[in-house]
Amino acid sequence: MKRPGLTLLILALWLLQPAWYLWLSPPTVLPPWFAATAMALPLLPALLLALLGRPSAGFWGGLAALFHFSHGVTELWANPAVMALAATETALSVALVVAASWQGLKARAARRRSPPTE
């Protein structure tokens, strides 16, 4: 099953990591390549599954997005220098979790609207 919005969100969150750590705001404590790899790696299985059109891409993307959401919120509070990057990461993570859950949310809403069958 193809879900282009989900694939684009996974790709955007994945591309944000090397852009952030290699170009826009490289870390001073760790080597930039290490930070970029460590942050992009959890999204790689979801990205590959999404590009292959596998339904499990949403699950793995949503799971990785929870990690990136936590990281983004932490950076928002702790590091004002990267506020825009952290806000982007947080927003992409929330959008990814919603996109990954959308079909289940629609099915649940449809069950609530339909009368019970006996």
C-alpha positions, 0 to 999 in steps of 0.5 A, a space after each residue: 500500500 502506497 502512502 506518499 504523505 507518510 513517505 514524504 514525512 519520513 524522508 523529510 525527518 530523515 533529511 533534516 538530521 544530516 542537514 542539522 548536524 553536518 551543515 546548519 548547526 554542527 555539534 562541538 562535542 561530537 564529530 558531526 558525521 557521528 551525530 548525523 548518523 546516530 540521529 538518522 539511523 533510527 529512521 532508516 528502516 522506516 524509510 526503506 520500508 516506505 520506499 518499498 511500499 510496505 504497510 509496516 513503514 508507518 509503525 516503524 516511522 511512528 516509533 522513530 518519530 517518538 524518539 525525534 519528538 523527545 529530542 526536538 522538545 528537549 532541544 527547544 527547551 535547552 538550546 535556543 540557538 537551534 530553536 527553529 531546527 528543533 521546532 521543525 523536528 518536533 512538528 515533523 515528528 507529530 505529523 509523522 505520528 498522525 500520518 502513521 495513525 490516520 487509517 486507524 483513527 478513521 476506522 475507529 471513527 467510522 465504527 463509532 458512527 455506525 449503528 451496532 449490529 446484532 
